[in-house]
Amino acid sequence: MAELEYQCCYCEEGIAKGDIGAVRIVISGLWAQADGSTQEVYAHSECAADKFGRALSSSVPFDIQAFAPD
């Protein structure tokens, strides 16, 4: 069985290359330390739109379609 290359941080399922709108979410401290520590998580396009998009304030628009290649 092949290992998952990327796992969705919301549903824990693997992300297929066919999900062209899948996203990488990079988290770093606002007042970053000198070492520049960051954490990356990944999400299916549908999970990001549903979970991440809905968690934001209505004054912060989130359009998952902006991440799909033309």
DRENDRENTOR-621140 format. One record per residue (C-alpha): residue number from 1; chain; x negated, y, z. Coordinates in Angstrom, 1 decimal. Each point is the difference from the previous one (the first is absolute). Last residue first. Layout:
r i = NUM; ch = A; X = X; Y = Y; Z = Z
...
This chain:
r i = 70; ch = A; X = 6.9; Y = 28.2; Z = -15.0
r i = 69; ch = A; X = -1.5; Y = -1.5; Z = 3.2
r i = 68; ch = A; X = 2.3; Y = -0.4; Z = 3.0
r i = 67; ch = A; X = -1.1; Y = 2.1; Z = 2.9
r i = 66; ch = A; X = 2.3; Y = 2.9; Z = -0.6
r i = 65; ch = A; X = 2.9; Y = -2.5; Z = -0.1
r i = 64; ch = A; X = -0.4; Y = -0.4; Z = 3.8
r i = 63; ch = A; X = 1.4; Y = 3.6; Z = 0.5
r i = 62; ch = A; X = -0.4; Y = 1.3; Z = 3.5
r i = 61; ch = A; X = 1.5; Y = 3.4; Z = 0.9
r i = 60; ch = A; X = -1.0; Y = 1.4; Z = 3.4
r i = 59; ch = A; X = 2.9; Y = 2.3; Z = 1.2
r i = 58; ch = A; X = 2.1; Y = -3.1; Z = 0.5
r i = 57; ch = A; X = -2.4; Y = -1.0; Z = 2.6
r i = 56; ch = A; X = -1.9; Y = -3.2; Z = -0.8
r i = 55; ch = A; X = 1.1; Y = -3.5; Z = 1.3
r i = 54; ch = A; X = 2.2; Y = -0.6; Z = -3.0
r i = 53; ch = A; X = -2.9; Y = 0.3; Z = -2.5
r i = 52; ch = A; X = -2.2; Y = -2.3; Z = 2.0
r i = 51; ch = A; X = 2.5; Y = -2.8; Z = 0.5
r i = 50; ch = A; X = 2.1; Y = -0.1; Z = -3.2
r i = 49; ch = A; X = -2.3; Y = 1.7; Z = -2.6
r i = 48; ch = A; X = -3.0; Y = -1.8; Z = 1.5
r i = 47; ch = A; X = 1.7; Y = -3.3; Z = 0.1
r i = 46; ch = A; X = 1.2; Y = 0.3; Z = -3.6
r i = 45; ch = A; X = -3.4; Y = 1.0; Z = -1.3
r i = 44; ch = A; X = -1.6; Y = -2.8; Z = 1.8
r i = 43; ch = A; X = -2.3; Y = 1.2; Z = 2.8
r i = 42; ch = A; X = -3.7; Y = 0.1; Z = 0.9
r i = 41; ch = A; X = -1.9; Y = 1.0; Z = 3.1
r i = 40; ch = A; X = -3.3; Y = 1.9; Z = 0.2
r i = 39; ch = A; X = -1.6; Y = 1.2; Z = 3.2
r i = 38; ch = A; X = -2.5; Y = 2.9; Z = 0.3
r i = 37; ch = A; X = -3.0; Y = 0.9; Z = 2.1
r i = 36; ch = A; X = -1.9; Y = 3.1; Z = -1.2
r i = 35; ch = A; X = -3.0; Y = -0.6; Z = 2.2
r i = 34; ch = A; X = 0.0; Y = 3.6; Z = 1.2
r i = 33; ch = A; X = 3.5; Y = -0.4; Z = 1.4
r i = 32; ch = A; X = 2.9; Y = 1.3; Z = -1.9
r i = 31; ch = A; X = 2.3; Y = 2.6; Z = 1.6
r i = 30; ch = A; X = 3.0; Y = -1.2; Z = -2.0
r i = 29; ch = A; X = -1.2; Y = -3.5; Z = 0.6
r i = 28; ch = A; X = 0.1; Y = -2.2; Z = -3.1
r i = 27; ch = A; X = 2.6; Y = -2.2; Z = -1.6
r i = 26; ch = A; X = -0.1; Y = -1.2; Z = -3.6
r i = 25; ch = A; X = 3.2; Y = -1.5; Z = -1.5
r i = 24; ch = A; X = -0.7; Y = -2.1; Z = -3.1
r i = 23; ch = A; X = 3.1; Y = -0.2; Z = -2.2
r i = 22; ch = A; X = 1.9; Y = -2.4; Z = -2.2
r i = 21; ch = A; X = 1.5; Y = 1.7; Z = -3.1
r i = 20; ch = A; X = -1.4; Y = -2.5; Z = -2.5
r i = 19; ch = A; X = 1.6; Y = -2.9; Z = 1.8
r i = 18; ch = A; X = -1.1; Y = -2.5; Z = -2.7
r i = 17; ch = A; X = -3.4; Y = -0.4; Z = 1.8
r i = 16; ch = A; X = 2.0; Y = -1.9; Z = 2.7
r i = 15; ch = A; X = -0.1; Y = 1.2; Z = 3.6
r i = 14; ch = A; X = -0.1; Y = -2.8; Z = 2.5
r i = 13; ch = A; X = 2.7; Y = 0.0; Z = 2.7
r i = 12; ch = A; X = -0.5; Y = 1.5; Z = 3.4
r i = 11; ch = A; X = 3.4; Y = 1.9; Z = -0.2
r i = 10; ch = A; X = -1.2; Y = 3.4; Z = 1.1
r i = 9; ch = A; X = -3.8; Y = 0.0; Z = -0.2
r i = 8; ch = A; X = 0.2; Y = -1.7; Z = -3.4
r i = 7; ch = A; X = -2.9; Y = -2.4; Z = -0.6
r i = 6; ch = A; X = -2.7; Y = 0.5; Z = -2.6
r i = 5; ch = A; X = -2.4; Y = -2.5; Z = -1.5
r i = 4; ch = A; X = 1.9; Y = -2.9; Z = 1.5
r i = 3; ch = A; X = -2.1; Y = -3.1; Z = 0.1
r i = 2; ch = A; X = 0.6; Y = -2.7; Z = -2.6
r i = 1; ch = A; X = 1.4; Y = -3.4; Z = 1.0
